[in-house]
Amino acid sequence: MTSGPETRYRVRGGNPLQGTVFVQGAKNAALKMIAASLMAAKGRTVLRNVPVIEDVRRAVELAQAVGAVVKFHEAERTLVVDASQLTSSVLPAEITRRFRASVLFVPALLHRLGEATVEGIGGCNLGSRNLDFHYRGFARLGATVDEGESQIHLKANGLRGAHLYLDTPSHTGTENLIMAASLAPGTTVIDNTALEPEVLDVIAFLTKMGARITGGGTGFVTVQGVSELTAVEHTVMPDRIDAAVFAMAAAITGGELSLVGASLDHFGVVRWKLEQMGVEFATQGAILQVRRERQLRPINVITCPFPGFATDLQSPITAVSCLADGTSYIRETIFDGRYNLVGELNKMGAKVEVAGNAVLVHGPTALKGTEVIAHDLRTGIALVLAGLAAEGETVVAPGYQIDRGHVSVAARLTTLGADITEETAD
Ligand code: EPU
C-alpha cells in the first residue's frame, strides 16, 4: 500500500479570503460507490467527480486487492472499475487498519465469492469497533459471522431478504445493508435508516445499476432483491462538508467566497447556525456566495444525524467560535472522543474547555500560530481554519489526515489569497 511521505501544512494567517472555489465530489458518497461497483459482474463502471483524496486511494487499493481492475484518472477525477474477475475474498490488514470504511466491500464479496474476510480488526470486539449494526444485518440476511482474534470471517450460501433495523440511523450502516439486500432474493425492509444526502446519491447509483430500492430519505427503506446489477456511469454529488468548510474559511477570515458546486439544502442546520453567527449566504444561480463582514456572534450547536448539525463540522465550527464575541456551547452526540481539537486550539491561545459532555468556547480570542496535531481529518481541517485566522505561522501535522478527505487544500486556499503550503516533513 502506498502511504506516501509524511507531510505537514504551514499556514500564515491574516488574509481575508476572496474568490471562487470549486467544491470537491463527496468523499462519503464516492467510497460507497467504489464498493458497490464491485457488485457488477460484467462491464465497466465509470464514476465521475471522484475526489482525489487519500481515502479514495485506499478504496481503490482495496478493490484492486480483491481482484478488480481499477484505474483512477486523477486529472479527470474519473474512476473506471472492471470487477468482472474478483479473485480474493480477503480485505487485507494493511489497508483495513487505515480505512474504517473497508466493511463496505463485504456485500460485494459475499454475493460474488460467497465469503469475505476482514483482516486487521486487532482482536477488539464488534461492539467496540462500532460496526455491530453492519454485522448483525449481514447475519439477519443469512450470513454466518465468525469473529476471530484478528479477523472477521463471513460466509453466505446466498443471502435472502429479511427485516432489518439500525439502533441509530447509521450512515454507512444504511448504505451497506442496502447494498447487501440489493442482490438478496426477496424483500428486505430496513427500519431507522439514515437521511444523509450521500445515502440518497448511493441509492440513485444502485438504482441505475438495476437495484429496486424505495423509501430513501424517509427513514424506512425497502429493497426488492434483483438477480444482477450492471455497470453504469454516475457523477458523484458535491461534498457538503468540503463546501461548509470553505464557507467557514470565509467566516473565520472575514472574507467573501463564491462556491461552485455547493447546495445550501445539503447544509441542513449548519446553514442556520452560520447565519446566526453572522455569515451571509446568497444563491446566485448555481453559485453560492458566502461572506462575513461583522463581528461573529457566539452559537449553540448540538450535532445530530442529517438534517441536524453534521458531526464532521463540529471541529470546524469550534475553531470558528474562537473568534465569536462571547461563549459558544458545542455538544457532540454522534461520536465519542471527538473533542481532540480542544487541546490543540488552546495551544494557539484559544480559551476552550470541556465541560461535561460539551465544550465551551470563550471568545473572542486572538489566535497565535504554533505547532499543532491533526488527530483526525476534521481536527486537521479545523486547525487549518484556525491557522488562517491566527497571527504568525501555524504548522499542522500530519498532513495525511487532511489529505484523507479534502482535495488540494493548499492549492485551493492559495488561489483565494491564503498563505499556505504543504511540505514534506523532515
Ligand atoms: N454505530 C454503532 N454501530 C454501528 C454503526 C455505527 O454503534 O454498527 C455508532 C457509531 O459508533 C457512531 C454512530 O453510530 O457513534 C454513528 O455512526 P455512523 O455509522 O452513522 O457513522 P459512519 O457511517 O461510520 C459516516 C461517515 C463519517 C460521518 C458519519 C456521521 C463515511 C465513510 N463516514 O460514518 O465521516 O462522521 O457517517 O455522519 O461515510 C468523516 O468524513 O470525517 C467521517 C468520520
Residues whose N, C-alpha, C, O or C-beta is under 5 A from the ligand:
A	BS01	EPU	N28 A101 N130 L131 D132 F133 H134 T168 P169 S170 H171 T172 G173 T311 D312 I334 F335 L377
